[in-house]
Amino acid sequence: MNCLQFALYFWDKNKNYRIYYDGDHVLNMTEPVGKYLPIEEYGKDHILRSFEDTLYPIDMMRLNRYFNN
């Protein structure tokens, strides 16, 4: 399980957290820390390109739900 997969799983169980990304690593946080930005600022297409070969259908479903939430 990579960092995005874990973050999506964690978010699915804890909707009060957002998913943040620094161009290399993904974390769940309630507030940004350091150089991390919400994945929404990168955009879904960028996130998909960055993790395209590592996501399963369940991850894609969670990612779509996250961006539509």
N, C-alpha and C positions, 0 to 999 in steps of 0.2 A: 504494500500500500504506500503510495507516495503522499507528499504533503497536501496536494490538492484533494486527493481522494479522502484523506483523513479529515481535512477541513470541511468538506461537503458532508461527510457522515456526521461530524460533530455538530455542524450547523443544523442539520436535519433534526437533531435531538435537542438543540439549544438555540432557538431562533433569536434570542436576545444578543447573540454574538454576530459580528460581521466577519467577512473573510477579507484579509489584507494580503498584499503581495508586494515584494520588493524587486521584482524582475528575476528572482532566483528561488525564493522560498515563499510558501503560503502559510499564514497563521490565522487562527481565530482569536479575535480580541473584541472587547467592548469599546475601546478607544484606540486610535492609532498611536503607535510608538515608533520613533525614529523615522526611517525612510520608507516605511510601509504605507501603501495607499490602498484604499478599497479596490477590490478587483473590478468594480463597476467603472472606475476611472481608466482602467486599461482596456476595458471592453471585452465582450464575450469572444469576439473573433481572435483577439490577441491571446487570451487565456487558452482557447482551443488550440491555436497554433503552438503554444508553448508546451502543452500537455497532450497533444493529439494522439500520440501512440500509446498512451498509458491509461486512458479512460475506458471503463466498461460501460455497458448500457445503463446500469444503475447510477453510475457517476454522472453520465450525461443527463439523466432524468433529474438528479439533484441539482446539477448546474443550471439547467433550464428553469427549475423551480426557484432557485436562488435569484436568478436574473429577473424573473417575473414577479418576485415577491415585493 
